[in-house]
Amino acid sequence: MTSEPIISTHNLNLWYNDTHALQSISISISKNQVTALIGPSGCGKSTLLRCFNRLNDLIDCVRITGEILLDNENIHAAGTDVVMLRKKVGMVFQKPNPFPKSVYENVAYGPRVHGVKNKSELDTIVEQSLHDAALWDEVRDRLNDSALGLSGGQQQRLCIARTLAVEPEVILMDEPCSALDPIATAKIEKLIDTLKMDYTVIIVTHNMQQAARVSDYTGFMYLGKLVEFGQTNQIFENPQEDLTENYITGRFG
Amino acid sequence: MSEKFHNELKALKQDTTEMVRFARDMLNESVYALIRQDSAKALQVLSKKNHIREVTITLEDRTYQLIALYQPMAKDMRVITCTLKMITAAERIGRYGKDIAEMVKPLHDQPDFEQPLPISLMAEQVLEMIDDVIVAFETENLEAIKDFSSRDDTVDAMWHSVFREMLTFMMENPKTITRSTYYIMVARYLERSGDHACKMAENIHYMVTGERIEIK
């Protein structure tokens, strides 16, 4: 079931001042697969996720060594266009964060920034993105209403649509369902399953059942280290490391 | 929450062990009753059939609740699934005990064989296998079940031997047909119980190691 890697890290280390938050992480993320990162709070899973589109650059005290390759190119190489990188590697956050604009404008924002001016072209992108985010049927009649009037689950799918609008290769999701109710969560999980046909998804979640349900591969992190990485069913049925076993059976964490 | 779950899982495992032991005793006592023509003992076994049914339902319900409430994973998940299968196998073994006990009365007036049969030896083999299953399930040490394949072969050979012997008796003396037929069924039940012991051993192996094996 392994497919070619789209992102890989080699001996990746990250420090927040003196805190060694990621320690020698080497991981290979398969294309068109869903990869889940699990682990207790503070283990570094969100930090690792934010490395993939260089969001950690925005934090002053961060220092990174090692290599991160996207499509076999080092994302820290001189001359890397970070805006283009973040177009290729989109991100959805824990709390839905739509812009205080209309539903339409939220989705059209990214393509506009990247130079799409033609109205009919934008219309097509907006409709397609909302379709792909399984939101179109719910908002087709209220495209000009404020996005802030949508429910939490709809707002989160709008944020996914906004990410899809710039045609990323990879979608990073940092606890995308933790602020949502079970029904909205189920919709996002179903969506993740369809998204992998066209995109690569990396999801950070505290909810282990969710990781087990949605992902093809799972990485367990603890104290900044990637303790175990493998196919999801293997990790949840028969983990090889005692730490993984103890965490997923609730003996700590 | 985790501590509560693990305490409940531990208790479930202990009670399942008790159930397997109870079923094993039913089988043991039924064979004893059959060989000694002990009707009182047979009645004792028959009186246990409701209990094994009730325990089966209670333990299964507890298992379903643990799955529904805690969605166990990894080793916990394997313990739960193994436990469920142990409950099913134990119920079957208990019911074979009941079925054998039911034969004691109709066989009472039937002429007995002139020579001893390997039934008690066969029962001994099967009961030892069940005992070792209990040890492995309780201690999670697989040593006791490591040679189940050859032990099952021995039981199978005994079953075929009883079958052939009974056929011979029936051909030689039609008056033995009733008893012979019943004994073939007893041997068959014992052979099935041996198979259940093997299945339980396979499940225990999966529970402990996460790897599947096949005991042939």
Interface residues (C-beta under 8 A of the other chain):
Chain A: M208 Q209 A212 F236 E237 N238 P239 T244 E245 I248 T249 G250 R251
Chain B: M1 S2 F5 H6 Y70 Q71 P72 M73 A74 K75 D76 M77 R78 T209 G210 E211
